[in-house]
Amino acid sequence: CTKHLQLKLIAQMSQGTSFRDLHIFEDPNGPGANTARTPQSYVILSKGKSSRGHWYAQGSYLNYKIRRRMSSYPSFIDGSTLQRFNRPSKGWESLFCSFPEHKRVCSYMNGFDPAIPNIYREEFEVKPSTLGKNVGRGLFTKVDISEGSYFLQEIASHKMKFYSQTVELISNTRDA
């Protein structure tokens, strides 16, 4: 029964093993230049979640790491090429997300969802804390917040994101 072989593979790898992290990526060009271009899927298993820092790293950081670790670096691969693989194909993602135990993880993978309620800036206020004397000020909401709501998404798109690898690279460059 090979009809649901991919589902069985994911189920087997994600339950009852010592692996803590699973990454599936697909090379759309297939193996080798002289073959029919059939997509080739690969699975990366990790016993710890620390590998995620490198798996989801920016292309520039991956370039830096490749050049730092290799005496002669390949001309056919770079950080941008590797970054293409950090998200599974839609087919693999759909299969993985079809398992109930992955529902929470999968809900965060697809970005902003307009169906999820947002608590807007106007619905917050800064006022003296009610926790006691000399506690200071706190941020309070003027409305009840339902579980799973977004906070301040109307202004969140204007924030800068610093990847941990970028901060590390800047820090190492500064200290050198």
C-alpha positions in Angstrom: 0.0 0.0 0.0 2.1 2.9 -1.3 -0.9 5.3 -1.6 -0.1 7.1 1.7 3.6 6.3 2.0 4.5 9.9 2.6 2.0 10.2 5.5 3.3 7.0 7.0 6.9 8.3 6.7 6.0 11.6 8.5 4.0 9.8 11.2 6.9 7.3 11.9 9.5 10.0 12.1 7.5 12.4 14.3 6.4 9.9 16.9 8.3 7.9 19.4 11.8 8.7 18.2 14.7 10.6 19.7 14.6 13.2 16.9 13.4 16.6 18.0 13.4 18.4 14.7 12.4 17.3 11.2 13.0 19.3 8.0 11.8 18.2 4.6 13.0 19.9 1.4 12.6 19.3 -2.2 14.9 20.0 -5.1 12.7 20.8 -8.1 15.4 20.1 -10.6 15.9 16.5 -9.5 19.2 14.6 -9.2 21.7 15.3 -11.9 21.7 17.4 -15.1 21.2 14.6 -17.6 18.1 13.0 -16.1 14.4 13.8 -16.4 13.8 16.7 -14.0 11.7 14.9 -11.4 11.6 16.6 -8.0 13.7 14.9 -5.4 12.7 15.1 -1.7 15.1 15.0 1.2 14.6 14.6 5.0 16.9 16.2 7.6 16.5 14.8 11.1 18.0 16.5 14.2 18.2 15.3 17.8 18.0 18.9 19.0 16.3 22.1 18.1 19.5 24.1 17.9 19.9 23.3 14.2 16.9 25.6 13.5 19.1 28.7 13.9 21.1 27.6 10.9 18.2 26.1 8.9 16.2 29.3 8.9 19.2 31.7 8.7 19.5 34.5 6.2 21.3 34.0 2.9 24.1 36.4 3.9 24.8 34.5 7.1 24.9 31.2 5.3 27.4 32.7 2.8 29.5 33.8 5.7 29.4 30.3 7.4 30.1 28.5 4.1 33.2 30.7 3.4 34.4 30.4 7.0 34.2 26.6 7.1 35.5 25.6 3.6 39.0 26.2 2.3 37.6 26.3 -1.3 34.0 27.0 -1.6 31.7 25.7 -4.4 30.6 28.0 -7.1 27.2 26.3 -7.5 25.8 26.9 -4.0 25.4 29.9 -1.8 23.3 31.2 1.0 20.4 32.2 -1.3 20.3 28.7 -2.9 20.2 27.1 0.5 17.5 29.5 1.7 15.2 28.2 -1.0 15.1 24.9 0.9 14.2 26.1 4.4 10.4 25.8 3.7 8.9 22.5 2.5 7.0 22.4 -0.7 3.2 22.9 -0.5 2.6 19.2 -0.9 4.8 18.2 2.0 3.5 21.0 4.1 -0.1 19.9 3.5 0.7 16.3 4.4 2.5 17.3 7.6 -0.2 19.7 8.6 -2.9 17.0 8.1 -1.8 15.4 11.4 -3.8 16.8 14.4 -0.6 17.0 16.6 0.9 19.5 14.1 -2.0 21.9 14.0 -0.4 24.4 16.4 2.9 24.5 14.6 1.2 24.7 11.2 -1.0 27.6 12.3 2.1 29.8 12.7 3.7 28.9 9.4 1.4 30.8 7.1 1.9 34.4 8.3 -0.9 36.9 9.0 -4.4 35.5 9.0 -7.1 38.2 8.6 -9.7 35.9 10.2 -7.9 36.1 13.6 -9.0 39.1 15.6 -6.5 41.9 16.1 -6.3 44.1 19.2 -5.6 47.6 17.9 -3.3 50.3 19.4 -6.3 52.3 20.5 -7.5 49.5 22.7 -4.5 49.7 24.9 -3.6 52.3 27.5 -0.7 53.0 29.8 -1.7 53.8 33.4 -0.4 53.3 37.0 -0.2 49.7 37.9 -2.8 48.2 40.3 -0.3 45.6 41.7 0.7 47.9 44.6 2.5 51.0 45.7 5.7 52.1 43.9 5.2 49.4 41.2 5.1 51.9 38.3 3.1 52.0 35.2 1.8 49.1 33.1 0.1 48.4 29.7 -3.5 47.5 30.0 -6.3 46.7 27.5 -9.6 48.5 27.4 -11.3 45.4 25.9 -11.4 41.7 26.7 -8.9 39.7 24.6 -10.0 36.4 23.1 -7.5 33.5 23.1 -5.2 33.5 20.0 -5.7 37.1 19.1 -3.0 39.2 17.4 -1.7 42.3 19.2 -1.0 45.6 17.3 -0.6 44.0 13.9 -1.4 47.4 12.2 1.9 48.7 13.4 3.9 45.4 13.5 4.8 45.5 9.8 7.0 48.6 10.5 9.3 46.8 12.9 12.8 45.6 11.9 13.7 42.0 12.5 17.3 41.1 13.6 18.1 37.5 13.1 20.3 36.0 15.9 23.0 35.2 13.4 23.1 38.8 12.2 23.6 40.1 15.7 26.3 37.5 16.3 28.1 38.5 13.0 27.9 42.2 13.9 29.2 41.5 17.4 32.1 39.3 16.2 33.0 41.9 13.6 32.9 44.7 16.1 35.1 42.7 18.6 37.7 41.8 16.0 
